[in-house]
Amino acid sequence: MYKSTGFISFVLRRFTGVALVLYLFTHMWVIGSVNSGPEAFDARLNLVQTPFFKLAEIALLAAVVYHAFDGIRLIIVHYFDVTEYRKSLFYAIFAISAILVIAGGIPILLFALEG
């Protein structure tokens, strides 16, 4: 059971969902500091421009892409009644997600290494 694509999809979808919520709170924390003045905003903005957060941006990209494509896969399976293709669809969205994360992560990484 724990090695099935359905369970892996379930765990990854929950994990990426929690990661996106955590990002949302971090984003609001940084943007909300604008009310405390330009010094506070600049300090928080400098904090999130470290190399760690550049790598975290790639992880964020991976979470967004996987979560979105897995949601589309679930809609297709549910509304078009293609349950016999669930495993194939999972591998397809996983491959598409990986390709898109690599394509989007390389420019982020190059930009981070540049500065």
Biopython code that builds the backbone (N, CA, C, O; Angstrom):
import numpy as np
from Bio.PDB.StructureBuilder import StructureBuilder

atoms = [
    (1, "MET", "N", (0.820, -1.199, 0.000)),
    (1, "MET", "CA", (0.000, 0.000, 0.000)),
    (1, "MET", "C", (0.861, 1.258, 0.000)),
    (1, "MET", "O", (0.584, 2.203, -0.738)),
    (2, "TYR", "N", (1.909, 1.270, 0.831)),
    (2, "TYR", "CA", (2.702, 2.479, 0.971)),
    (2, "TYR", "C", (3.628, 2.725, -0.212)),
    (2, "TYR", "O", (4.249, 3.785, -0.296)),
    (3, "LYS", "N", (3.731, 1.772, -1.121)),
    (3, "LYS", "CA", (4.576, 1.953, -2.289)),
    (3, "LYS", "C", (3.758, 2.203, -3.551)),
    (3, "LYS", "O", (4.320, 2.291, -4.642)),
    (4, "SER", "N", (2.463, 2.318, -3.419)),
    (4, "SER", "CA", (1.627, 2.532, -4.596)),
    (4, "SER", "C", (1.743, 3.981, -5.066)),
    (4, "SER", "O", (2.059, 4.875, -4.281)),
    (5, "THR", "N", (1.486, 4.199, -6.339)),
    (5, "THR", "CA", (1.552, 5.558, -6.879)),
    (5, "THR", "C", (0.482, 6.451, -6.267)),
    (5, "THR", "O", (0.677, 7.659, -6.134)),
    (6, "GLY", "N", (-0.644, 5.859, -5.895)),
    (6, "GLY", "CA", (-1.700, 6.642, -5.258)),
    (6, "GLY", "C", (-1.259, 7.196, -3.916)),
    (6, "GLY", "O", (-1.532, 8.352, -3.591)),
    (7, "PHE", "N", (-0.572, 6.363, -3.135)),
    (7, "PHE", "CA", (-0.096, 6.817, -1.829)),
    (7, "PHE", "C", (1.023, 7.844, -1.986)),
    (7, "PHE", "O", (1.056, 8.843, -1.266)),
    (8, "ILE", "N", (1.931, 7.604, -2.919)),
    (8, "ILE", "CA", (3.025, 8.551, -3.158)),
    (8, "ILE", "C", (2.454, 9.891, -3.607)),
    (8, "ILE", "O", (2.899, 10.945, -3.152)),
    (9, "SER", "N", (1.480, 9.849, -4.491)),
    (9, "SER", "CA", (0.826, 11.069, -4.958)),
    (9, "SER", "C", (0.156, 11.798, -3.795)),
    (9, "SER", "O", (0.257, 13.020, -3.679)),
    (10, "PHE", "N", (-0.520, 11.050, -2.947)),
    (10, "PHE", "CA", (-1.198, 11.615, -1.782)),
    (10, "PHE", "C", (-0.208, 12.329, -0.869)),
    (10, "PHE", "O", (-0.446, 13.466, -0.461)),
    (11, "VAL", "N", (0.900, 11.667, -0.548)),
    (11, "VAL", "CA", (1.901, 12.240, 0.357)),
    (11, "VAL", "C", (2.546, 13.471, -0.266)),
    (11, "VAL", "O", (2.703, 14.492, 0.403)),
    (12, "LEU", "N", (2.923, 13.385, -1.545)),
    (12, "LEU", "CA", (3.553, 14.529, -2.213)),
    (12, "LEU", "C", (2.601, 15.715, -2.316)),
    (12, "LEU", "O", (3.015, 16.863, -2.157)),
    (13, "ARG", "N", (1.339, 15.439, -2.578)),
    (13, "ARG", "CA", (0.356, 16.524, -2.680)),
    (13, "ARG", "C", (0.175, 17.211, -1.333)),
    (13, "ARG", "O", (0.075, 18.437, -1.279)),
    (14, "ARG", "N", (0.130, 16.446, -0.248)),
    (14, "ARG", "CA", (-0.002, 17.039, 1.085)),
    (14, "ARG", "C", (1.252, 17.826, 1.448)),
    (14, "ARG", "O", (1.167, 18.938, 1.971)),
    (15, "PHE", "N", (2.420, 17.242, 1.168)),
    (15, "PHE", "CA", (3.685, 17.902, 1.480)),
    (15, "PHE", "C", (3.830, 19.213, 0.706)),
    (15, "PHE", "O", (4.216, 20.231, 1.279)),
    (16, "THR", "N", (3.526, 19.191, -0.579)),
    (16, "THR", "CA", (3.637, 20.417, -1.378)),
    (16, "THR", "C", (2.599, 21.441, -0.950)),
    (16, "THR", "O", (2.870, 22.641, -0.974)),
    (17, "GLY", "N", (1.419, 20.986, -0.559)),
    (17, "GLY", "CA", (0.395, 21.912, -0.080)),
    (17, "GLY", "C", (0.828, 22.629, 1.178)),
    (17, "GLY", "O", (0.631, 23.838, 1.301)),
    (18, "VAL", "N", (1.418, 21.898, 2.121)),
    (18, "VAL", "CA", (1.911, 22.508, 3.356)),
    (18, "VAL", "C", (3.062, 23.465, 3.035)),
    (18, "VAL", "O", (3.145, 24.550, 3.611)),
    (19, "ALA", "N", (3.944, 23.067, 2.123)),
    (19, "ALA", "CA", (5.061, 23.937, 1.739)),
    (19, "ALA", "C", (4.549, 25.241, 1.125)),
    (19, "ALA", "O", (5.100, 26.310, 1.391)),
    (20, "LEU", "N", (3.508, 25.159, 0.313)),
    (20, "LEU", "CA", (2.954, 26.366, -0.299)),
    (20, "LEU", "C", (2.310, 27.277, 0.743)),
    (20, "LEU", "O", (2.408, 28.500, 0.638)),
    (21, "VAL", "N", (1.664, 26.706, 1.726)),
    (21, "VAL", "CA", (1.077, 27.517, 2.797)),
    (21, "VAL", "C", (2.172, 28.196, 3.612)),
    (21, "VAL", "O", (2.047, 29.369, 3.967)),
    (22, "LEU", "N", (3.246, 27.464, 3.910)),
    (22, "LEU", "CA", (4.365, 28.061, 4.640)),
    (22, "LEU", "C", (4.998, 29.190, 3.836)),
    (22, "LEU", "O", (5.372, 30.221, 4.395)),
    (23, "TYR", "N", (5.117, 28.996, 2.530)),
    (23, "TYR", "CA", (5.647, 30.061, 1.680)),
    (23, "TYR", "C", (4.727, 31.282, 1.729)),
    (23, "TYR", "O", (5.198, 32.417, 1.787)),
    (24, "LEU", "N", (3.436, 31.046, 1.706)),
    (24, "LEU", "CA", (2.482, 32.151, 1.730)),
    (24, "LEU", "C", (2.658, 32.994, 2.998)),
    (24, "LEU", "O", (2.643, 34.223, 2.935)),
    (25, "PHE", "N", (2.822, 32.334, 4.142)),
    (25, "PHE", "CA", (3.036, 33.079, 5.388)),
    (25, "PHE", "C", (4.364, 33.831, 5.372)),
    (25, "PHE", "O", (4.440, 34.961, 5.855)),
    (26, "THR", "N", (5.410, 33.215, 4.823)),
    (26, "THR", "CA", (6.695, 33.896, 4.712)),
    (26, "THR", "C", (6.587, 35.108, 3.798)),
    (26, "THR", "O", (7.136, 36.171, 4.086)),
    (27, "HIS", "N", (5.882, 34.934, 2.707)),
    (27, "HIS", "CA", (5.673, 36.024, 1.756)),
    (27, "HIS", "C", (4.928, 37.184, 2.423)),
    (27, "HIS", "O", (5.307, 38.343, 2.258)),
    (28, "MET", "N", (3.881, 36.872, 3.168)),
    (28, "MET", "CA", (3.131, 37.923, 3.863)),
    (28, "MET", "C", (3.988, 38.589, 4.928)),
    (28, "MET", "O", (3.853, 39.790, 5.159)),
    (29, "TRP", "N", (4.877, 37.826, 5.591)),
    (29, "TRP", "CA", (5.758, 38.378, 6.609)),
    (29, "TRP", "C", (6.713, 39.406, 5.999)),
    (29, "TRP", "O", (6.948, 40.471, 6.570)),
    (30, "VAL", "N", (7.258, 39.066, 4.828)),
    (30, "VAL", "CA", (8.189, 39.989, 4.174)),
    (30, "VAL", "C", (7.446, 41.206, 3.634)),
    (30, "VAL", "O", (7.852, 42.341, 3.883)),
    (31, "ILE", "N", (6.383, 40.984, 2.911)),
    (31, "ILE", "CA", (5.635, 42.092, 2.312)),
    (31, "ILE", "C", (4.983, 42.951, 3.393)),
    (31, "ILE", "O", (4.899, 44.170, 3.243)),
    (32, "GLY", "N", (4.525, 42.337, 4.467)),
    (32, "GLY", "CA", (3.883, 43.078, 5.551)),
    (32, "GLY", "C", (4.828, 43.993, 6.302)),
    (32, "GLY", "O", (4.387, 44.922, 6.979)),
    (33, "SER", "N", (6.122, 43.742, 6.189)),
    (33, "SER", "CA", (7.087, 44.590, 6.894)),
    (33, "SER", "C", (7.203, 45.973, 6.274)),
    (33, "SER", "O", (7.853, 46.852, 6.840)),
    (34, "VAL", "N", (6.587, 46.175, 5.128)),
    (34, "VAL", "CA", (6.612, 47.506, 4.505)),
    (34, "VAL", "C", (5.907, 48.522, 5.407)),
    (34, "VAL", "O", (6.209, 49.714, 5.347)),
    (35, "ASN", "N", (4.983, 48.066, 6.230)),
    (35, "ASN", "CA", (4.278, 48.957, 7.160)),
    (35, "ASN", "C", (5.168, 49.416, 8.313)),
    (35, "ASN", "O", (4.856, 50.396, 8.989)),
    (36, "SER", "N", (6.276, 48.708, 8.536)),
    (36, "SER", "CA", (7.200, 49.067, 9.617)),
    (36, "SER", "C", (8.291, 50.030, 9.170)),
    (36, "SER", "O", (9.151, 50.417, 9.961)),
    (37, "GLY", "N", (8.250, 50.406, 7.923)),
    (37, "GLY", "CA", (9.244, 51.349, 7.415)),
    (37, "GLY", "C", (10.206, 50.699, 6.443)),
    (37, "GLY", "O", (10.301, 49.475, 6.365)),
    (38, "PRO", "N", (10.912, 51.530, 5.708)),
    (38, "PRO", "CA", (11.816, 50.994, 4.685)),
    (38, "PRO", "C", (12.989, 50.193, 5.252)),
    (38, "PRO", "O", (13.475, 49.271, 4.597)),
    (39, "GLU", "N", (13.447, 50.528, 6.449)),
    (39, "GLU", "CA", (14.566, 49.790, 7.034)),
    (39, "GLU", "C", (14.170, 48.347, 7.342)),
    (39, "GLU", "O", (14.912, 47.413, 7.037)),
    (40, "ALA", "N", (13.009, 48.176, 7.942)),
    (40, "ALA", "CA", (12.530, 46.829, 8.274)),
    (40, "ALA", "C", (12.281, 46.021, 7.007)),
    (40, "ALA", "O", (12.608, 44.836, 6.944)),
    (41, "PHE", "N", (11.703, 46.666, 6.001)),
    (41, "PHE", "CA", (11.430, 45.971, 4.743)),
    (41, "PHE", "C", (12.737, 45.563, 4.068)),
    (41, "PHE", "O", (12.860, 44.437, 3.587)),
    (42, "ASP", "N", (13.708, 46.466, 4.029)),
    (42, "ASP", "CA", (15.000, 46.142, 3.414)),
    (42, "ASP", "C", (15.714, 45.026, 4.157)),
    (42, "ASP", "O", (16.348, 44.170, 3.541)),
    (43, "ALA", "N", (15.611, 45.034, 5.479)),
    (43, "ALA", "CA", (16.255, 43.987, 6.280)),
    (43, "ALA", "C", (15.648, 42.620, 5.972)),
    (43, "ALA", "O", (16.377, 41.643, 5.799)),
    (44, "ARG", "N", (14.335, 42.546, 5.903)),
    (44, "ARG", "CA", (13.690, 41.266, 5.600)),
    (44, "ARG", "C", (13.929, 40.862, 4.157)),
    (44, "ARG", "O", (14.086, 39.676, 3.864)),
    (45, "LEU", "N", (13.959, 41.816, 3.264)),
    (45, "LEU", "CA", (14.214, 41.510, 1.862)),
    (45, "LEU", "C", (15.643, 40.998, 1.686)),
    (45, "LEU", "O", (15.877, 40.081, 0.899)),
    (46, "ASN", "N", (16.591, 41.576, 2.402)),
    (46, "ASN", "CA", (17.972, 41.084, 2.352)),
    (46, "ASN", "C", (18.081, 39.675, 2.908)),
    (46, "ASN", "O", (18.894, 38.878, 2.439)),
    (47, "LEU", "N", (17.261, 39.366, 3.909)),
    (47, "LEU", "CA", (17.281, 38.032, 4.495)),
    (47, "LEU", "C", (16.863, 36.970, 3.479)),
    (47, "LEU", "O", (17.457, 35.893, 3.423)),
    (48, "VAL", "N", (15.852, 37.272, 2.686)),
    (48, "VAL", "CA", (15.346, 36.280, 1.740)),
    (48, "VAL", "C", (16.093, 36.302, 0.405)),
    (48, "VAL", "O", (15.704, 35.600, -0.528)),
    (49, "GLN", "N", (17.142, 37.085, 0.303)),
    (49, "GLN", "CA", (17.952, 37.085, -0.909)),
    (49, "GLN", "C", (19.280, 36.372, -0.705)),
    (49, "GLN", "O", (20.236, 36.598, -1.447)),
    (50, "THR", "N", (19.334, 35.515, 0.297)),
    (50, "THR", "CA", (20.533, 34.724, 0.572)),
    (50, "THR", "C", (20.544, 33.496, -0.340)),
    (50, "THR", "O", (19.513, 33.144, -0.912)),
    (51, "PRO", "N", (21.691, 32.845, -0.478)),
    (51, "PRO", "CA", (21.756, 31.635, -1.321)),
    (51, "PRO", "C", (20.792, 30.530, -0.874)),
    (51, "PRO", "O", (20.260, 29.795, -1.706)),
    (52, "PHE", "N", (20.570, 30.417, 0.433)),
    (52, "PHE", "CA", (19.620, 29.411, 0.917)),
    (52, "PHE", "C", (18.234, 29.629, 0.311)),
    (52, "PHE", "O", (17.578, 28.684, -0.127)),
    (53, "PHE", "N", (17.805, 30.880, 0.293)),
    (53, "PHE", "CA", (16.474, 31.168, -0.233)),
    (53, "PHE", "C", (16.414, 31.057, -1.751)),
    (53, "PHE", "O", (15.337, 30.837, -2.304)),
    (54, "LYS", "N", (17.544, 31.204, -2.438)),
    (54, "LYS", "CA", (17.568, 30.963, -3.884)),
    (54, "LYS", "C", (17.305, 29.481, -4.160)),
    (54, "LYS", "O", (16.579, 29.136, -5.092)),
    (55, "LEU", "N", (17.894, 28.617, -3.352)),
    (55, "LEU", "CA", (17.604, 27.184, -3.485)),
    (55, "LEU", "C", (16.164, 26.884, -3.075)),
    (55, "LEU", "O", (15.509, 26.017, -3.653)),
    (56, "ALA", "N", (15.684, 27.615, -2.072)),
    (56, "ALA", "CA", (14.297, 27.430, -1.640)),
    (56, "ALA", "C", (13.325, 27.864, -2.738)),
    (56, "ALA", "O", (12.217, 27.334, -2.828)),
    (57, "GLU", "N", (13.729, 28.821, -3.568)),
    (57, "GLU", "CA", (12.874, 29.222, -4.695)),
    (57, "GLU", "C", (12.720, 28.091, -5.698)),
    (57, "GLU", "O", (11.651, 27.919, -6.284)),
    (58, "ILE", "N", (13.781, 27.322, -5.897)),
    (58, "ILE", "CA", (13.687, 26.165, -6.796)),
    (58, "ILE", "C", (12.765, 25.109, -6.181)),
    (58, "ILE", "O", (11.978, 24.479, -6.888)),
    (59, "ALA", "N", (12.865, 24.920, -4.871)),
    (59, "ALA", "CA", (11.959, 23.995, -4.185)),
    (59, "ALA", "C", (10.517, 24.494, -4.267)),
    (59, "ALA", "O", (9.587, 23.700, -4.412)),
    (60, "LEU", "N", (10.337, 25.803, -4.175)),
    (60, "LEU", "CA", (8.996, 26.379, -4.322)),
    (60, "LEU", "C", (8.457, 26.130, -5.725)),
    (60, "LEU", "O", (7.291, 25.774, -5.897)),
    (61, "LEU", "N", (9.311, 26.318, -6.722)),
    (61, "LEU", "CA", (8.910, 26.035, -8.101)),
    (61, "LEU", "C", (8.485, 24.581, -8.242)),
    (61, "LEU", "O", (7.468, 24.284, -8.869)),
    (62, "ALA", "N", (9.266, 23.675, -7.658)),
    (62, "ALA", "CA", (8.929, 22.249, -7.722)),
    (62, "ALA", "C", (7.592, 21.970, -7.044)),
    (62, "ALA", "O", (6.785, 21.196, -7.558)),
    (63, "ALA", "N", (7.355, 22.591, -5.900)),
    (63, "ALA", "CA", (6.096, 22.381, -5.176)),
    (63, "ALA", "C", (4.911, 22.897, -5.977)),
    (63, "ALA", "O", (3.885, 22.224, -6.071)),
    (64, "VAL", "N", (5.043, 24.080, -6.551)),
    (64, "VAL", "CA", (3.938, 24.663, -7.321)),
    (64, "VAL", "C", (3.630, 23.818, -8.553)),
    (64, "VAL", "O", (2.472, 23.509, -8.834)),
    (65, "VAL", "N", (4.680, 23.449, -9.283)),
    (65, "VAL", "CA", (4.478, 22.695, -10.527)),
    (65, "VAL", "C", (3.876, 21.328, -10.231)),
    (65, "VAL", "O", (2.894, 20.934, -10.862)),
    (66, "TYR", "N", (4.458, 20.597, -9.272)),
    (66, "TYR", "CA", (3.918, 19.272, -8.967)),
    (66, "TYR", "C", (2.479, 19.365, -8.456)),
    (66, "TYR", "O", (1.610, 18.617, -8.904)),
    (67, "HIS", "N", (2.232, 20.271, -7.532)),
    (67, "HIS", "CA", (0.897, 20.400, -6.936)),
    (67, "HIS", "C", (-0.142, 20.726, -8.016)),
    (67, "HIS", "O", (-1.244, 20.175, -8.016)),
    (68, "ALA", "N", (0.218, 21.613, -8.918)),
    (68, "ALA", "CA", (-0.721, 21.996, -9.986)),
    (68, "ALA", "C", (-0.995, 20.827, -10.928)),
    (68, "ALA", "O", (-2.153, 20.532, -11.223)),
    (69, "PHE", "N", (0.048, 20.165, -11.398)),
    (69, "PHE", "CA", (-0.154, 19.072, -12.341)),
    (69, "PHE", "C", (-0.815, 17.867, -11.695)),
    (69, "PHE", "O", (-1.582, 17.162, -12.351)),
    (70, "ASP", "N", (-0.535, 17.620, -10.432)),
    (70, "ASP", "CA", (-1.213, 16.512, -9.765)),
    (70, "ASP", "C", (-2.694, 16.833, -9.559)),
    (70, "ASP", "O", (-3.542, 15.944, -9.637)),
    (71, "GLY", "N", (-2.998, 18.089, -9.300)),
    (71, "GLY", "CA", (-4.407, 18.489, -9.222)),
    (71, "GLY", "C", (-5.134, 18.292, -10.542)),
    (71, "GLY", "O", (-6.273, 17.826, -10.569)),
    (72, "ILE", "N", (-4.476, 18.648, -11.627)),
    (72, "ILE", "CA", (-5.067, 18.430, -12.958)),
    (72, "ILE", "C", (-5.257, 16.936, -13.212)),
    (72, "ILE", "O", (-6.276, 16.517, -13.761)),
    (73, "ARG", "N", (-4.262, 16.129, -12.805)),
    (73, "ARG", "CA", (-4.375, 14.678, -12.965)),
    (73, "ARG", "C", (-5.578, 14.139, -12.194)),
    (73, "ARG", "O", (-6.311, 13.289, -12.699)),
    (74, "LEU", "N", (-5.778, 14.630, -10.982)),
    (74, "LEU", "CA", (-6.921, 14.169, -10.192)),
    (74, "LEU", "C", (-8.250, 14.547, -10.842)),
    (74, "LEU", "O", (-9.195, 13.758, -10.836)),
    (75, "ILE", "N", (-8.319, 15.741, -11.396)),
    (75, "ILE", "CA", (-9.541, 16.168, -12.092)),
    (75, "ILE", "C", (-9.805, 15.280, -13.297)),
    (75, "ILE", "O", (-10.944, 14.879, -13.538)),
    (76, "ILE", "N", (-8.764, 14.973, -14.050)),
    (76, "ILE", "CA", (-8.926, 14.106, -15.229)),
    (76, "ILE", "C", (-9.407, 12.725, -14.807)),
    (76, "ILE", "O", (-10.343, 12.181, -15.393)),
    (77, "VAL", "N", (-8.762, 12.160, -13.787)),
    (77, "VAL", "CA", (-9.147, 10.814, -13.329)),
    (77, "VAL", "C", (-10.580, 10.810, -12.817)),
    (77, "VAL", "O", (-11.333, 9.875, -13.088)),
    (78, "HIS", "N", (-10.962, 11.845, -12.080)),
    (78, "HIS", "CA", (-12.289, 11.873, -11.472)),
    (78, "HIS", "C", (-13.399, 12.132, -12.489)),
    (78, "HIS", "O", (-14.394, 11.408, -12.522)),
    (79, "TYR", "N", (-13.231, 13.152, -13.311)),
    (79, "TYR", "CA", (-14.331, 13.561, -14.184)),
    (79, "TYR", "C", (-14.386, 12.832, -15.515)),
    (79, "TYR", "O", (-15.438, 12.779, -16.153)),
    (80, "PHE", "N", (-13.263, 12.270, -15.938)),
    (80, "PHE", "CA", (-13.267, 11.566, -17.222)),
    (80, "PHE", "C", (-13.217, 10.057, -17.046)),
    (80, "PHE", "O", (-13.105, 9.315, -18.021)),
    (81, "ASP", "N", (-13.302, 9.607, -15.797)),
    (81, "ASP", "CA", (-13.394, 8.191, -15.458)),
    (81, "ASP", "C", (-12.332, 7.353, -16.181)),
    (81, "ASP", "O", (-12.643, 6.395, -16.890)),
    (82, "VAL", "N", (-11.090, 7.742, -15.979)),
    (82, "VAL", "CA", (-9.983, 7.005, -16.588)),
    (82, "VAL", "C", (-9.132, 6.373, -15.484)),
    (82, "VAL", "O", (-7.906, 6.488, -15.487)),
    (83, "THR", "N", (-9.787, 5.718, -14.561)),
    (83, "THR", "CA", (-9.086, 5.166, -13.405)),
    (83, "THR", "C", (-8.051, 4.116, -13.793)),
    (83, "THR", "O", (-7.087, 3.906, -13.056)),
    (84, "GLU", "N", (-8.228, 3.458, -14.925)),
    (84, "GLU", "CA", (-7.251, 2.438, -15.334)),
    (84, "GLU", "C", (-5.928, 3.057, -15.774)),
    (84, "GLU", "O", (-4.934, 2.346, -15.923)),
    (85, "TYR", "N", (-5.905, 4.366, -15.982)),
    (85, "TYR", "CA", (-4.677, 5.063, -16.393)),
    (85, "TYR", "C", (-4.054, 5.884, -15.263)),
    (85, "TYR", "O", (-3.174, 6.709, -15.509)),
    (86, "ARG", "N", (-4.503, 5.665, -14.038)),
    (86, "ARG", "CA", (-3.997, 6.463, -12.916)),
    (86, "ARG", "C", (-2.484, 6.381, -12.769)),
    (86, "ARG", "O", (-1.817, 7.401, -12.600)),
    (87, "LYS", "N", (-1.950, 5.184, -12.834)),
    (87, "LYS", "CA", (-0.512, 5.001, -12.650)),
    (87, "LYS", "C", (0.265, 5.677, -13.785)),
    (87, "LYS", "O", (1.264, 6.351, -13.535)),
    (88, "SER", "N", (-0.180, 5.503, -15.006)),
    (88, "SER", "CA", (0.490, 6.130, -16.156)),
    (88, "SER", "C", (0.411, 7.649, -16.076)),
    (88, "SER", "O", (1.382, 8.348, -16.366)),
    (89, "LEU", "N", (-0.745, 8.148, -15.682)),
    (89, "LEU", "CA", (-0.893, 9.597, -15.540)),
    (89, "LEU", "C", (0.011, 10.147, -14.444)),
    (89, "LEU", "O", (0.566, 11.237, -14.581)),
    (90, "PHE", "N", (0.160, 9.391, -13.352)),
    (90, "PHE", "CA", (1.050, 9.833, -12.277)),
    (90, "PHE", "C", (2.474, 9.947, -12.786)),
    (90, "PHE", "O", (3.135, 10.960, -12.555)),
    (91, "TYR", "N", (2.958, 8.918, -13.476)),
    (91, "TYR", "CA", (4.328, 8.967, -14.002)),
    (91, "TYR", "C", (4.479, 10.081, -15.035)),
    (91, "TYR", "O", (5.525, 10.727, -15.104)),
    (92, "ALA", "N", (3.450, 10.305, -15.827)),
    (92, "ALA", "CA", (3.513, 11.370, -16.837)),
    (92, "ALA", "C", (3.603, 12.742, -16.176)),
    (92, "ALA", "O", (4.430, 13.564, -16.572)),
    (93, "ILE", "N", (2.771, 12.997, -15.185)),
    (93, "ILE", "CA", (2.824, 14.325, -14.549)),
    (93, "ILE", "C", (4.104, 14.488, -13.741)),
    (93, "ILE", "O", (4.623, 15.597, -13.613)),
    (94, "PHE", "N", (4.613, 13.392, -13.199)),
    (94, "PHE", "CA", (5.871, 13.476, -12.463)),
    (94, "PHE", "C", (7.012, 13.836, -13.412)),
    (94, "PHE", "O", (7.865, 14.660, -13.079)),
    (95, "ALA", "N", (7.026, 13.217, -14.595)),
    (95, "ALA", "CA", (8.062, 13.510, -15.591)),
    (95, "ALA", "C", (7.930, 14.937, -16.113)),
    (95, "ALA", "O", (8.929, 15.645, -16.243)),
    (96, "ILE", "N", (6.718, 15.359, -16.409)),
    (96, "ILE", "CA", (6.492, 16.725, -16.892)),
    (96, "ILE", "C", (6.907, 17.727, -15.824)),
    (96, "ILE", "O", (7.538, 18.738, -16.130)),
    (97, "SER", "N", (6.558, 17.451, -14.580)),
    (97, "SER", "CA", (6.937, 18.340, -13.481)),
    (97, "SER", "C", (8.453, 18.435, -13.355)),
    (97, "SER", "O", (9.001, 19.523, -13.179)),
    (98, "ALA", "N", (9.122, 17.301, -13.445)),
    (98, "ALA", "CA", (10.583, 17.298, -13.335)),
    (98, "ALA", "C", (11.223, 18.107, -14.461)),
    (98, "ALA", "O", (12.158, 18.871, -14.222)),
    (99, "ILE", "N", (10.730, 17.944, -15.673)),
    (99, "ILE", "CA", (11.273, 18.688, -16.819)),
    (99, "ILE", "C", (11.063, 20.184, -16.627)),
    (99, "ILE", "O", (11.974, 20.975, -16.869)),
    (100, "LEU", "N", (9.871, 20.575, -16.193)),
    (100, "LEU", "CA", (9.590, 21.992, -15.998)),
    (100, "LEU", "C", (10.401, 22.590, -14.845)),
    (100, "LEU", "O", (10.825, 23.743, -14.918)),
    (101, "VAL", "N", (10.615, 21.819, -13.796)),
    (101, "VAL", "CA", (11.414, 22.311, -12.670)),
    (101, "VAL", "C", (12.872, 22.474, -13.095)),
    (101, "VAL", "O", (13.521, 23.447, -12.712)),
    (102, "ILE", "N", (13.384, 21.550, -13.868)),
    (102, "ILE", "CA", (14.757, 21.686, -14.369)),
    (102, "ILE", "C", (14.858, 22.899, -15.284)),
    (102, "ILE", "O", (15.795, 23.689, -15.172)),
    (103, "ALA", "N", (13.888, 23.047, -16.194)),
    (103, "ALA", "CA", (13.908, 24.183, -17.125)),
    (103, "ALA", "C", (13.770, 25.514, -16.395)),
    (103, "ALA", "O", (14.376, 26.502, -16.808)),
    (104, "GLY", "N", (12.999, 25.562, -15.337)),
    (104, "GLY", "CA", (12.832, 26.796, -14.582)),
    (104, "GLY", "C", (13.880, 26.982, -13.505)),
    (104, "GLY", "O", (14.179, 28.114, -13.125)),
    (105, "GLY", "N", (14.445, 25.890, -13.006)),
    (105, "GLY", "CA", (15.426, 25.972, -11.937)),
    (105, "GLY", "C", (16.806, 26.389, -12.414)),
    (105, "GLY", "O", (17.554, 27.022, -11.669)),
    (106, "ILE", "N", (17.150, 26.043, -13.644)),
    (106, "ILE", "CA", (18.465, 26.412, -14.172)),
    (106, "ILE", "C", (18.642, 27.929, -14.217)),
    (106, "ILE", "O", (19.671, 28.415, -13.748)),
    (107, "PRO", "N", (17.693, 28.706, -14.756)),
    (107, "PRO", "CA", (17.875, 30.169, -14.720)),
    (107, "PRO", "C", (17.956, 30.738, -13.300)),
    (107, "PRO", "O", (18.712, 31.679, -13.057)),
    (108, "ILE", "N", (17.195, 30.184, -12.373)),
    (108, "ILE", "CA", (17.253, 30.649, -10.987)),
    (108, "ILE", "C", (18.637, 30.369, -10.413)),
    (108, "ILE", "O", (19.228, 31.223, -9.751)),
    (109, "LEU", "N", (19.148, 29.171, -10.669)),
    (109, "LEU", "CA", (20.467, 28.799, -10.174)),
    (109, "LEU", "C", (21.565, 29.654, -10.811)),
    (109, "LEU", "O", (22.480, 30.110, -10.125)),
    (110, "LEU", "N", (21.469, 29.862, -12.102)),
    (110, "LEU", "CA", (22.468, 30.707, -12.779)),
    (110, "LEU", "C", (22.447, 32.136, -12.249)),
    (110, "LEU", "O", (23.497, 32.752, -12.069)),
    (111, "PHE", "N", (21.264, 32.654, -12.002)),
    (111, "PHE", "CA", (21.138, 34.010, -11.461)),
    (111, "PHE", "C", (21.717, 34.081, -10.048)),
    (111, "PHE", "O", (22.355, 35.067, -9.678)),
    (112, "ALA", "N", (21.485, 33.017, -9.255)),
    (112, "ALA", "CA", (21.997, 32.996, -7.878)),
    (112, "ALA", "C", (23.517, 32.919, -7.873)),
    (112, "ALA", "O", (24.159, 33.553, -7.036)),
    (113, "LEU", "N", (24.104, 32.159, -8.787)),
    (113, "LEU", "CA", (25.556, 32.023, -8.846)),
    (113, "LEU", "C", (26.234, 33.264, -9.412)),
    (113, "LEU", "O", (27.411, 33.518, -9.158)),
    (114, "GLU", "N", (25.475, 34.023, -10.178)),
    (114, "GLU", "CA", (26.000, 35.226, -10.808)),
    (114, "GLU", "C", (26.312, 36.308, -9.791)),
    (114, "GLU", "O", (27.336, 36.985, -9.891)),
    (115, "GLY", "N", (25.427, 36.472, -8.810)),
    (115, "GLY", "CA", (25.578, 37.586, -7.880)),
    (115, "GLY", "C", (26.191, 37.231, -6.637)),
    (115, "GLY", "O", (26.371, 38.086, -5.771)),
]
sb = StructureBuilder()
sb.init_structure("model")
sb.init_model(0)
sb.init_chain("A")
sb.init_seg("    ")
for serial, (resi, resn, name, xyz) in enumerate(atoms, 1):
    if name == "N":
        sb.init_residue(resn, " ", resi, " ")
    sb.init_atom(name, np.array(xyz, "f"), 0.0, 1.0, " ", f" {name:<3s}", serial, name[0])
structure = sb.get_structure()
